[in-house]
Amino acid sequence: MDSAEVVARNRQYWEALAPRRLGESVEFFRAGGSALNEDEWAAVGDVRGRRVLQLACSVGDEALGFAQRGADVVAVDLAPSHLATGRAKAEALELSVDFREQDMMALPPDLTGFDLIFISWGGICWVPDLNKWAADLAERLTPGGVLVISEHHPLWEVLTVTGEHALTVSGDYFTAARDGCVDPAKAPQITREFAAPVQSRSYVWGLGALVSAVLSAGLTIRSLQEFPETDMYAGLGDQAAHIPATYLLTASR
């Protein structure tokens, strides 16, 4: 399957799920809620007056948070229905976010000069060529600009809970491409309630592959943190706190 076919299939997949995937409510944001956690905000820093690009933005909840804090925000996604949801929330909140329907592997030339490029959980798995992607993003950052990747840990992606203190390997850490998900817990939550009409093609990138791609792009890694999330290993018991579930990588140009 070539890259155009992968993009077309994944767009169809997300469009089918979009009506049931609305993200946080307008009231959530009006009450001061944020889609970013404390560690992510610490990595991002003060965004006021900075130009920010969010990749694979879905319904734009993180983009709205950046705009609330004074950033000039562009947010891209494959699925037009997700973008429409984001635009409606931005309008209700009287926030300015430039939502664009774009494949993040084929961004147009005008999307450049960013102080921050951000991608969050469930985003990098849609990148088919990690080296090409990282090199392209590096060119779109300003000198001193920062790339922040907050993502599911690749170990979590290939491990499945089979009982208390028991795991099995359900995926291949060293083979990135996958069609669908063997373990339903690794699929988008909405697919557990509503089956998409097509099977998605996604990718599990190991930390070694990610770090190598970022370094090859000429970026400087500032930090790489790993975190436990016990609810992401539901049923494992207290040992769920002993293994990583997410990671947060920060790199600068």
N, C-alpha and C positions, 0 to 999 in steps of 0.2 A: 504494500500500500504506500503510495507516495504522499508527500506532505500535504498537498492540496486535498487529497481524499481524507486524510486524517482530520484536517481542519473542518471540512464539510461535515464529516460524521459527528465530530464533537460539537459543532454548532447545533446540529439537529438534536443531539442528546440534551444539551442545555436548554434549548428552546422548549423541548417537551416538558422539562422540569420547572421552567420559569414561573408558570402561574401559581405554583405551590411553594415558591421559594422567595419570600418577601424580605427576609432579614429583620433588623430591628425596626421598631415602630418610630414614627415621628415623635410621639410622646416620650420615648426613651431618650432621644437626643435633646428634646426640650428640657428634660429633667436633669441634664448634665451627664447622661450615659456616654460611654465610649466603646467602640468596637475593638480598640487596641488595649492590651493589658499594660501593666506598669513596666514590665521589662521591655516591651516594644516601644513605649514612649521614651524610655531611657535611651534606647538605641537610636531613635529618631531625633530626639532633642527638640529644641524650639523651632517650630516651622513657620513662625510669623514672618511674612515677607519673602519666604522661600518658594521656588518653583518646584512642584512635586508631581511625579508621575506614579500612579498606581497601576500595576499590571494585573490582569485577570481579576478585575474589580468586582465581578458579580453585580450585586445590587448597590454597590458603592458605599457601604457603611463606613469603612475606614476613610474613604475619600471625603465623606461628609465630616468626619472628625477632624481631618486636616484643615478643611475649609473653615470649620468653626474656630480653629486656632489661628486663623489668619493667613493660611497658605494660598498660593495660586495653584490650583489643582487641575490636572488632566487625569482622567481615569478611563482605561480601555478594557474592553471585554469582547468576546466573540458573539455573545447572545444579545440581540437587540431588545428582547423583552426584559432581560435583566437591567439593561441600560435605561429603559423606559421607567422601570420601578425606581431606579436611582434618581432620575430626573424629577420624577413626581415628588420624591421626598425632599430633594434639594429645593424645589420650588416652594413646598410647604414650609420649609425652614428658612426661606429667603437667603439661601446660600448659593454661591456661584461655583459650579463644578463643570468642567468641560468633559462630558461623557462622550466617548467615541467608540464606534464599532470597529475594532481592529484586531487582527491576529498579532499577538505580541512577538511573533517571529518575523513579521513583515511590517514594521512600523514605518510610517512615512517620514521623509527627511525633516519636516518641520517640527517633529517631536524631538527636540534636542535642547541643550542648555539647561538641564535640570540639576537642582541642588540636592534632590533626594529622589531615588527610585525605590519603590516599596512593593513587595509582593508577600502575601500572607498565606496562611494555611490552605492547602488544597490548590495552590497556584502553580508551583514549579513542576508538578506532575504532568502538566500539559505542554511542557517544553520538550520537543523531540530531539533537538541538537543543542546540548548544553554549552559546548565551546562556542558555537556561532552566536548563541543567545547572549552569553556573558560578554563576548567581544563587542557586540552591537551596543549593549547597554553602557559599556565603559565609554564608548565614543559619545554617548548622549548625556553624560554627566559633565558638569562644569569642573574645572580644576578645584580639588577639595570636596567635590560632591560625593555623596554617600549612597551606596547600594545596601538596602536592608532586606534580608530574606528571613522570614519567620515561618517555619514550616513543620509539618509532621516529620518525625524522625524516620529515616529509612529502615531502622530496625523494627520500629512499630509497624511499618508497612508490610513486613514479611513474617511477623510473628502473630500467632493466633492463640488466644486463651482457650484451653480445653478443660480447665478445672482449677480449683484452688492450688496455687503453687505449681501449675502445670501449663507449659507452652509447647506449641509445635510450630515448625517452620512451614508456612503456607505459600511463600513466595521465594523468588530467587534474588538475593541482594545484588548479584553481579550481572544480571540481565535486566536492562532497564524497561523495555517495552512490555506492556501487558494489555490484554483485551478484557474489559470487565474486571471484576474482583472476585477471587476465590472466597475470601472472607468478607461477608456483607458489612462488617464493622469498618472496613477500609473504604467503602463506597460512600458518596455523599449521603448524608442522613436522609434526605428526602426520598432517595431510591428505596429505602426500606418500607416506605408507605405507598410509593407510586412507581411502577416500573416504566423506564424509558423505552421507546419503541426500537431504539438501536443501541448497540453495545459501544461504549466509548473506548478509545485507545489512549492510554495514559502511560506514564513513565515513573519508575522509582529510581531516583538518583542517589547513590551512596555518597557519604560525606567526602570520601577521597576524590571522587569524580567532580563533585561540586567545588571543593577547594582548589583542585588543579585547574578547573575552568576559569575560576575567578582570578587566580594568579597568572594564568596564561593571557588573560585579557589585560594585564598590566595594572590591576588594582592591588591595593595594599589591604590585607585583612587586619582589621582592628580587633575583632573579637569573634569567638565562636563558642556559644554557650549551649549546653544541653540541659533539658528540664524533664522531671517526671510529671506525669498527669495521670493520677491513679484511676480516674474515671475512663481513661482511654484503654485501660486493661481490665475492664469490668469482669469480675468473677475470679481474678487472680489472687486476691487476698492482699496481705500487707506487703508482699514482695513487689507489688506494682510500683511502689515508691523507690525501688532499687534499680530500675532500668529506665532509659530515656524514652520519652514519648514525643517530644518536640525539640527543635533547635532554633537558634537565632544567630545569624551570621551578619556581621557588619563589615563592609569593605569600602575604601575610599579611593578616589582617583588622584 
